[in-house]
């Protein structure tokens, strides 16, 4: 719906904010809003005829009915007093797709409907069943349901009338399984966008129910063009994109720009005001205490006491009234010392662990599940409940008592201090910082039945929560979380706070919603501070936002006391006992109206486990005519994964064997019939397990409505509430990272980079608390049918196992304009940090020990960079208190934890280098290495090179008297670099065979040691930046293809370094240098370039001579050596149930003297010789044999890789081949010219 400037209101409705009044909505006590175009005045006269649109085919639907009294819910409504002018078809009417040239009638919302109004269908009177019981999955296929569209009408137009008034067919069909299987049960991934039409219906319904305003969706900019024009433009773009493939990219960019603009409008702060304070709040300055602006009156105090008595303590009273239950003991209860001793997790032994053995673990899980099932207060056997500190299959934490005192996984955030309690009857506006919380994208958060509160003849829709923090949320990045296979971003936007609330009211609401309804017992906002004697104030307070939109982009927020009054008014029995007989006699239309109003509502049964559940259907069928029974609540839930086929060990084992067999058959050159039969049998066995009633994920729960109370809360409130634990964990974690900033003496500007450096690969942020508690609450109280995204979002950028994944990732070329990596753990930063630490260590050792040979330097470097020492440095920074890793047995062993801490330290060094530069990383490393100030100064302030000490300014004046230096000037001219100290270049070219001389003061072996570390760092940084989708192992393969003897020797040969090598040969004849010698020359030259110039020169040199070769390496798959490639191809041909055959190498012949031997090696596979090779060493001969085998033997995997690369880079391969042919031709021409 759009706002028409020429009418003063939305099309077909009253002007925004003018519900029978001309009140000016601009408050006087806040900043003025931005200037807006004048809106013509429009006065709504309720006595005149209703607005008729200018379309002759318009028909009001549903037809108007007689007004009803206020207590019409318990009475039979008056029958329709007019005749319908249309007839219901016996089959669903097809949905009409609007044409491009049609008039602006698409997306016509029904504005006449209000909350609690009549519904859009009329059902025969002889059927007393809820409409959707048998069509739970059909409303998936109908693409729309609920209010605001034609979905309900279509659903009710099935041919014929069901005369069976007994059990709902949905209950039978869901148990039988076949037709209503979920997308996952069918073995395929559900589509990301299941129902576009349904999403449109949701937005239309939201428009039709909310208060009229020009800014309807909070996301759309003010524009003179209508929303229909924008939508029609998008449809035209869609049509053009299908017809003109050449313009696809341009329009995709345009759509992306529109989405970004809508996102910006969503996050734009709006001016707000609160509804009237009435007599509950006082803003008189004489009444204020401290830094508050509003104080509660005695009337508000009475309201709080009433709320606490009627709703706040209801659960506790109900639990206390029930008999105490002594659960049967499990092994964990009988042997508590096994899981809580101080020595389990913290001992130095390799075998120490804080989790029990696998056999006892299985026993404990089974016993714990049985104990939970046996609870007498359980609401239903298929509804799972929350217990403090417990998961569905046992205790949440099995760590030792010592381990529980630290770690983010135990909700202990370093640096947190108790918060002084707020004044309960004030709003504490001076000490609380207000933020509006919103989630994008809005999928699964905009429901078709939102929670609505009616006040003062207006409707206030629930839009989310406000967060009040005791500290400003500055320098905290956005929170991202994956839920429903969708990547959500939680925004917290600072806004002017609504005034009409008190802290006690917020705490009463939070206790009622989060503990009594959602049962989030393990969500602790006060903090687990061991030394704190008294618990402080919660770190965050939450206020539900029920809003209506005002002109000029403003909002009116419902005061908090009205929310509490609404909850008190809504708290009434779902089906009162005294009215049940009357309800059973209601006409079908009245019952359908009541059932529809209850659909999606959260009802509670105090004292039961779980206490609250969402109503999906309400049925009143009576099986025994002599006995009146309460209507039945039908709830469609999800069984926990541990109890469904997904957690069944037999299913998991069968699934793994099925996937393995499928992979083997895909790579087999000839598939036998018996293998196809095996495949079919395993598919059928998997399907059989999935269809078992005890194994299915989706369950239908039927409950008697006796004892259930309405809450007034719907599933949209629960959806938003379940995002709050994730957000609070994210905020508290980043606030505690400010304590780490002090320890490392460096403040990160990019806070996400610091979090990434501390994130272990095992960590997954899904719920921010006990994951089973969150899953149970979402299943019991969340929306009924969430829209799921693509399952690949979980492993799209995280998967790294498998030959196909390896080939796919390694075939990607580098990005010229690099983007941030989407791999959200610290392995890539660890890869970079390892090179940084090695570089810093090598440089300092090289300068501090000028007379130490290469072997001694390598020994010292190994001692510094080994994991055991890096773990000690990580302990100095207390990284174990800040690390994010899974709360499980993975890092319980001390050795595993120390290894993870060493990796985390390397990742931290990589992050500091990436943001702060080399100098910051050097300073941090020096501070951690030495506690003594004197030693630190020695380490950080190393002396210059001895050749630089002899000639501090320059030594180029020696060129005139040295023929060696004169010759090196030719090399300088060829590379375009003039050395300040040219003797450094001479030393880089001095081979080991040359004795000591005063010109170079030694040979190039020490420089080779330094140059290797320099090349590793420069290549690592380049690969880290330009290959964001590669994991650590993939980057290592690429770096190995760059920094190896073969590539280095080739570059050295192209630069002609062999002609400038300084040897002890007096004949001055050209000598053919070995590959290793040429590679050492290049590494020594890199070290000389760094010492004389800077690291920037090395970057430039490698950008010209090394990095362009990466494209050729990737296209030719040179990153994989022939032996590894041959073994991978052989493993793909393994037979199921047998040991895989691997290639075997045998030396056939050895000829020549000891200093120039030639080896002949053959490779065998399955007893057959498939290749043969020769070389000066056994390793090179084996490489030659493997390459020969890959060329001659017909490996399906090798053929697949070649086809894959050929299809992906056809044009690049052609250009590369042409360039190679041109170079070969030039070489031949030059040789002929020389002859």
Secondary structure, DSSP 8 states (H G I E B T S, - for coil): --EETTTTEETTS--TT-SS-------SSS---------------TTS-----S-TT---SS-------TTGGGS------S--SS---SS--------TTS-S-SS---TT--TT---S----TT--S-TTTT-TTHHHHTS--SSSSSHHHHHT--SS-----SS-HHHHHHHH-STT--TTTTTS---S-S-HHHHHHHHHHHHHHS---SS-SSSS---SS-HHHHHHHHHHHHHHHHH-GGGHHHHHHHHHHHHHHHHHHHHS---EEE---TTTEE--GGG--TT-S-EE-HHHHHHHHHHIIIIITHHHHHHHHS--------HHHHTTHHHH-THHHH-SSTT--SS--HHHHHHHHHHHHHHHHT-TTBS-TT-----TTEETTEES----TTGGGS-GGGT--TT--------TTB--TTT-EEEEEEEES-TTTS-SS--EEEETTEEEEEEEEEEEESS---S---EEEEETTEEEEEEEEE-----S--HHHHHHHHIIIIIIIS--TT--SS---TT-SS----SEEEEEEEEEE-GGG-EEE--HHHHHHHHHHH-SBSS-GGGHHHHHTS-HHHHHHHHHHHTTEEEE-TTSBS-EEE-SEEE---S-TTS----EEEEEEE--GGGSGGG-HHHHHHHHHHHHHHHHHHH-SS--HHHHHHHHHHHHHHHHHHT-TTT-SEEEEEEE-TT-EEEEEEHHHHHHHHHHHHHHHHHHHHHHHHHHHHHHT---SSHHHHHHHTB-TT---SSSS-HHHHHHHHHHHS-SS-----GGGTTTTT---SHHHHHHHHT----SS-------STHHHHHHHHHHHHHHHHHHHHHH-TT--HHHHHHHHHHHHSHHHHHHHHHHTTGGGT-B--SSSTT-SHHHHHHHHHHHHHHHHHHHHHHH-HHHHHHHHHHHH-SSHHHHHHHHS----HHHHHTSS--GGGGGG-HHHHHHHHHHHHHT---SSHHHHHHHTB-TTS---TTTSS-SHHHHHHHHHHHHHHHHHHHHHH-TT--HHHHHHHHHHHSSHHHHHHHHHHTTGGGG-B-S-TT-------HHHHHHHHHHHHHHHHHHS-HHHHHHHHHHHTTTHHHHHHHTTTTS-HHHHHHHHHHTT--TTS-----EEEEEEEES-TTS-EEEEEEEETTEEEEEEEESSHHHHHHHHHHHHHHHS--HHHHHHHHHHHHHTHHHHHHHHHHHHHHHHHHHHHHHHH-
